């Protein structure tokens, strides 16, 4: 592996114009394809195998057209204190607003609350439902402006008027500002790390090129592969992250080799042969984690994972080919000013901050290990109280009209009104479908926790009915989940009595089912991803204990970060500091996202840091010296890479959406804990305690595993045999001829 990549690096250096032109052609081709390709499809969220999805599918089949995805808005009218909306003046204002709402080109209809019985029992609150002919993403600015102006006009009458629904949703992905902040911080960190504008800019440039290729490819293939507009979100985030990281490590190793007096071409070859090998295996671990998202069984998540995995593959190829080509264009510019004058780089220094920290840990491995494990364990304890759900308008800021509309409906109609359950009755097997549906409706209405049920509505064939049941508790309340389980548990008896079957669906039931399925899939996902990664790391490190230690450390950091998310977003401690106004359940997909993304990044840091230790150990250093050597050469760049990722993810905390805040906080805290507590403290402490045993591998397993030479032992032997290669002598010329023929 190392020898092959060494040749690839030298070839890219020598044929840099060809490499640059090939990547430019690829970018232009996929860019042109993206421009000419049909737009990405708006894929409906689906999760095969859960009851809610089956009920939705049955509704689509038996009630064609009723699940149309046109936008909707719910306008809530609240009378002034001491008054009722049914009073003549207030009623006139409401009816005028409804008439105005209906008078828009894209509006299909607006329901009068007084005719639709949409007035609260105390008469203080009413709501009108506005349906549109088009999807929320297709609403014109004129339609949105008309809706907003009508609401403002109604407010002028003295009524409190708020609005919710899909028509009010902000379109476009979040994170634009976050990405700008992340790239800006990355530039500063790289400049401080390398002391050179060129060295700082090169990883950013190649990462942006990689993102351009990946995103253009996704857009070009979106229509053919059924990719939605959200598929590229994860690819954008991770492609930028690993693209900077991988280029950072190759450039850092190049500077180190130049500091040893090697020529630019030889330094590039050695950098790609050693650091490039680590990049390949680090990239493979990320690809495994992302492709493993298919285990969860959510088609949208599977596509997002595979698209992001493709972006990671592009980042690896860029690091192995385009980075060495750019180093060929500017071989000295990436060096620090001191290095350009003296010919030596800081990486060749005997002592630095990484070395001092490693020696500190080696002298006190037990206290460092205990402090790290106990600290992460304490942070992980709140995770035992984890409640999953899909936060909606109730999680938004009270500054938004959607949140105020949600609260007004809960006050006027009860907390369960915002999350009614939809009951779909399949009466094909019943002798009298209407009697069967009435019996089922009566039984559900009598269930403790149900406030009311609506009249059943039948399809044209008369064999399927649908009605709604309003819980007494809020959609995200644990009692609502218990109610759904109770209704479903009573189903066998009801089916026996009536000859008809029913299923519970609706947004509330769907969120409950998604949470349950994600929780059930988390353990198999962890087993698959961690198991495959352990095998891969055994190939890299030729060790049994180092991969196990890496996996256990990752689990510690993920559990601790999930605990931190629970503390802030579920329990509310410190929520005000992040601008979180409403606590509640954690987003259902959060654990899966956290595991998938952080596992990939954690293994990156593990491979880059420990591979240098393995390299030193193979070349004759003692276990303690190997740890010190690994930190001397890799600690600074690993810290820089982690700081860049933390900055990218932390930028999302500033977004207004609670879910985006949660994702940003969770990922930033996970990277912080994994990079600085696990990799920088626990890893060297464990290796210090294990000594030579850390690199032990059973003989039968050593013989069974293929040898990939990630640490570049063959390159080291070559350098020892041909010392002239460092200064561009005959050996280098021979190698150049060899590369030219490959």
Secondary structure in CASP SS format (residue, H / E / C, confidence):
PFRMAT SS
TARGET T0000
AUTHOR 0000-0000-0000
METHOD secondary structure of the structure
MODEL  1
X C 1.00
X H 1.00
X H 1.00
X H 1.00
X H 1.00
X H 1.00
X H 1.00
X H 1.00
X H 1.00
X H 1.00
X H 1.00
X H 1.00
X H 1.00
X H 1.00
X C 1.00
X H 1.00
X H 1.00
X H 1.00
X H 1.00
X H 1.00
X H 1.00
X H 1.00
X H 1.00
X H 1.00
X H 1.00
X H 1.00
X H 1.00
X H 1.00
X H 1.00
X H 1.00
X H 1.00
X H 1.00
X H 1.00
X H 1.00
X H 1.00
X H 1.00
X C 1.00
X C 1.00
X C 1.00
X C 1.00
X E 1.00
X C 1.00
X C 1.00
X C 1.00
X C 1.00
X C 1.00
X C 1.00
X C 1.00
X C 1.00
X C 1.00
X H 1.00
X H 1.00
X H 1.00
X H 1.00
X H 1.00
X H 1.00
X H 1.00
X H 1.00
X H 1.00
X H 1.00
X H 1.00
X H 1.00
X C 1.00
X C 1.00
X C 1.00
X C 1.00
X C 1.00
X C 1.00
X C 1.00
X C 1.00
X C 1.00
X E 1.00
X E 1.00
X E 1.00
X E 1.00
X E 1.00
X E 1.00
X E 1.00
X C 1.00
X C 1.00
X C 1.00
X C 1.00
X C 1.00
X C 1.00
X C 1.00
X C 1.00
X C 1.00
X H 1.00
X H 1.00
X H 1.00
X H 1.00
X H 1.00
X H 1.00
X H 1.00
X H 1.00
X H 1.00
X H 1.00
X H 1.00
X H 1.00
X H 1.00
X H 1.00
X H 1.00
X C 1.00
X C 1.00
X C 1.00
X C 1.00
X E 1.00
X E 1.00
X E 1.00
X E 1.00
X C 1.00
X C 1.00
X C 1.00
X C 1.00
X C 1.00
X C 1.00
X C 1.00
X C 1.00
X E 1.00
X C 1.00
X C 1.00
X C 1.00
X C 1.00
X C 1.00
X E 1.00
X E 1.00
X E 1.00
X E 1.00
X E 1.00
X E 1.00
X E 1.00
X E 1.00
X C 1.00
X C 1.00
X C 1.00
X H 1.00
X H 1.00
X H 1.00
X C 1.00
X C 1.00
X H 1.00
X H 1.00
X H 1.00
X H 1.00
X H 1.00
X H 1.00
X H 1.00
X H 1.00
X H 1.00
X H 1.00
X H 1.00
X H 1.00
X H 1.00
X H 1.00
X H 1.00
X C 1.00
X C 1.00
X C 1.00
X C 1.00
X E 1.00
X E 1.00
X E 1.00
X E 1.00
X E 1.00
X C 1.00
X H 1.00
X H 1.00
X H 1.00
X C 1.00
X C 1.00
X C 1.00
X C 1.00
X C 1.00
X C 1.00
X C 1.00
X H 1.00
X H 1.00
X H 1.00
X H 1.00
X H 1.00
X H 1.00
X H 1.00
X H 1.00
X H 1.00
X H 1.00
X H 1.00
X H 1.00
X H 1.00
X H 1.00
X H 1.00
X H 1.00
X H 1.00
X H 1.00
X H 1.00
X C 1.00
X C 1.00
X H 1.00
X H 1.00
X H 1.00
X H 1.00
X H 1.00
X H 1.00
X H 1.00
X H 1.00
X H 1.00
X H 1.00
X H 1.00
X H 1.00
X H 1.00
X H 1.00
X H 1.00
X H 1.00
X H 1.00
X H 1.00
X H 1.00
X H 1.00
X H 1.00
X H 1.00
X H 1.00
X H 1.00
X H 1.00
X H 1.00
X H 1.00
X H 1.00
X H 1.00
X C 1.00
X C 1.00
X E 1.00
X C 1.00
X C 1.00
X C 1.00
X H 1.00
X H 1.00
X H 1.00
X H 1.00
X H 1.00
X H 1.00
X H 1.00
X H 1.00
X H 1.00
X H 1.00
X H 1.00
X H 1.00
X H 1.00
X H 1.00
X H 1.00
X H 1.00
X H 1.00
X H 1.00
X H 1.00
X H 1.00
X H 1.00
X H 1.00
X H 1.00
X H 1.00
X H 1.00
X H 1.00
X H 1.00
X H 1.00
X C 1.00
X C 1.00
X C 1.00
X C 1.00
X H 1.00
X H 1.00
X H 1.00
X H 1.00
X H 1.00
X H 1.00
X H 1.00
X H 1.00
X H 1.00
X H 1.00
X H 1.00
X H 1.00
X H 1.00
X H 1.00
X H 1.00
X H 1.00
X H 1.00
X H 1.00
X H 1.00
X H 1.00
X H 1.00
X H 1.00
X H 1.00
X H 1.00
X H 1.00
X H 1.00
X H 1.00
X H 1.00
X H 1.00
X H 1.00
X H 1.00
X H 1.00
X H 1.00
X C 1.00
X C 1.00
X H 1.00
X H 1.00
X H 1.00
X H 1.00
X H 1.00
X H 1.00
X H 1.00
X H 1.00
X H 1.00
X H 1.00
X H 1.00
X H 1.00
X H 1.00
X H 1.00
X H 1.00
X H 1.00
X H 1.00
X H 1.00
X H 1.00
X H 1.00
X H 1.00
X H 1.00
X H 1.00
X H 1.00
X H 1.00
X H 1.00
X H 1.00
X H 1.00
X H 1.00
X H 1.00
X H 1.00
X C 1.00
X C 1.00
X C 1.00
X C 1.00
X C 1.00
X C 1.00
X C 1.00
X H 1.00
X H 1.00
X H 1.00
X H 1.00
X H 1.00
X H 1.00
X C 1.00
X C 1.00
X C 1.00
X H 1.00
X H 1.00
X H 1.00
X C 1.00
X C 1.00
X C 1.00
X C 1.00
X H 1.00
X H 1.00
X H 1.00
X H 1.00
X H 1.00
X H 1.00
X H 1.00
X H 1.00
X H 1.00
X H 1.00
X H 1.00
X C 1.00
X H 1.00
X H 1.00
X H 1.00
X H 1.00
X H 1.00
X H 1.00
X H 1.00
X H 1.00
X H 1.00
X H 1.00
X H 1.00
X H 1.00
X H 1.00
X H 1.00
X H 1.00
X H 1.00
X H 1.00
X H 1.00
X H 1.00
X H 1.00
X H 1.00
X C 1.00
X C 1.00
X E 1.00
X E 1.00
X C 1.00
X C 1.00
X C 1.00
X H 1.00
X H 1.00
X H 1.00
X C 1.00
X C 1.00
X C 1.00
X C 1.00
X C 1.00
X H 1.00
X H 1.00
X H 1.00
X H 1.00
X H 1.00
X H 1.00
X H 1.00
X H 1.00
X H 1.00
X H 1.00
X H 1.00
X H 1.00
X H 1.00
X C 1.00
X H 1.00
X H 1.00
X H 1.00
X H 1.00
X H 1.00
X C 1.00
X E 1.00
X E 1.00
X E 1.00
X E 1.00
X E 1.00
X E 1.00
X C 1.00
X C 1.00
X C 1.00
X C 1.00
X C 1.00
X C 1.00
X H 1.00
X H 1.00
X H 1.00
X H 1.00
X H 1.00
X H 1.00
X H 1.00
X H 1.00
X H 1.00
X H 1.00
X H 1.00
X H 1.00
X H 1.00
X C 1.00
X C 1.00
X C 1.00
X C 1.00
X E 1.00
X E 1.00
X E 1.00
X E 1.00
X C 1.00
X C 1.00
X C 1.00
X E 1.00
X E 1.00
X C 1.00
X C 1.00
X C 1.00
X C 1.00
X C 1.00
X E 1.00
X E 1.00
X E 1.00
X E 1.00
X E 1.00
X E 1.00
X E 1.00
X E 1.00
X C 1.00
X C 1.00
X C 1.00
X C 1.00
X C 1.00
X C 1.00
X H 1.00
X H 1.00
X H 1.00
X H 1.00
X H 1.00
X H 1.00
X H 1.00
X H 1.00
X H 1.00
X H 1.00
X H 1.00
X H 1.00
X C 1.00
X H 1.00
X H 1.00
X H 1.00
X H 1.00
X H 1.00
X H 1.00
X H 1.00
X H 1.00
X C 1.00
X C 1.00
X E 1.00
X E 1.00
X E 1.00
X E 1.00
X E 1.00
X C 1.00
X H 1.00
X H 1.00
X H 1.00
X H 1.00
X H 1.00
X H 1.00
X H 1.00
X H 1.00
X H 1.00
X H 1.00
X H 1.00
X H 1.00
X H 1.00
X H 1.00
X H 1.00
X H 1.00
X H 1.00
X H 1.00
X H 1.00
X H 1.00
X H 1.00
X H 1.00
X H 1.00
X H 1.00
X H 1.00
X H 1.00
X H 1.00
X H 1.00
X H 1.00
X H 1.00
X H 1.00
X H 1.00
X H 1.00
X H 1.00
X H 1.00
X C 1.00
X C 1.00
X C 1.00
X H 1.00
X H 1.00
X H 1.00
X H 1.00
X H 1.00
X H 1.00
X H 1.00
X H 1.00
X H 1.00
X H 1.00
X H 1.00
X H 1.00
X H 1.00
X H 1.00
X H 1.00
X H 1.00
X H 1.00
X H 1.00
X H 1.00
X H 1.00
X H 1.00
X H 1.00
X H 1.00
X H 1.00
X H 1.00
X H 1.00
X C 1.00
X C 1.00
X C 1.00
X C 1.00
X H 1.00
X H 1.00
X H 1.00
X H 1.00
X C 1.00
X C 1.00
X C 1.00
X C 1.00
X C 1.00
X C 1.00
X C 1.00
X E 1.00
X E 1.00
X C 1.00
X C 1.00
X H 1.00
X H 1.00
X H 1.00
X H 1.00
X H 1.00
X H 1.00
X H 1.00
X H 1.00
X H 1.00
X H 1.00
X H 1.00
X H 1.00
X H 1.00
X H 1.00
X H 1.00
X H 1.00
X H 1.00
X H 1.00
X H 1.00
X H 1.00
X H 1.00
X H 1.00
X H 1.00
X H 1.00
X H 1.00
X H 1.00
X H 1.00
X H 1.00
X H 1.00
X C 1.00
X C 1.00
X C 1.00
X C 1.00
X H 1.00
X H 1.00
X H 1.00
X H 1.00
X H 1.00
X H 1.00
X H 1.00
X H 1.00
X H 1.00
X H 1.00
X H 1.00
X H 1.00
X H 1.00
X H 1.00
X H 1.00
X H 1.00
X H 1.00
X H 1.00
X H 1.00
X H 1.00
X H 1.00
X H 1.00
X H 1.00
X H 1.00
X H 1.00
X H 1.00
X H 1.00
X H 1.00
X H 1.00
X H 1.00
X H 1.00
X H 1.00
X C 1.00
X C 1.00
X C 1.00
X H 1.00
X H 1.00
X H 1.00
X H 1.00
X H 1.00
X H 1.00
X H 1.00
X H 1.00
X H 1.00
X H 1.00
X H 1.00
X H 1.00
X H 1.00
X H 1.00
X H 1.00
X H 1.00
X H 1.00
X H 1.00
X H 1.00
X H 1.00
X H 1.00
X H 1.00
X H 1.00
X H 1.00
X H 1.00
X H 1.00
X H 1.00
X H 1.00
X H 1.00
X H 1.00
X H 1.00
X H 1.00
X H 1.00
X H 1.00
X H 1.00
X H 1.00
X H 1.00
X H 1.00
X C 1.00
X C 1.00
X C 1.00
X H 1.00
X H 1.00
X H 1.00
X H 1.00
X H 1.00
X H 1.00
X C 1.00
X C 1.00
X C 1.00
X C 1.00
X C 1.00
X C 1.00
X C 1.00
X C 1.00
X H 1.00
X H 1.00
X H 1.00
X H 1.00
X H 1.00
X H 1.00
X H 1.00
X H 1.00
X H 1.00
X C 1.00
X H 1.00
X H 1.00
X H 1.00
X H 1.00
X H 1.00
X C 1.00
X C 1.00
X H 1.00
X H 1.00
X H 1.00
X H 1.00
X H 1.00
X H 1.00
X H 1.00
X H 1.00
X H 1.00
X H 1.00
X H 1.00
X H 1.00
X C 1.00
END
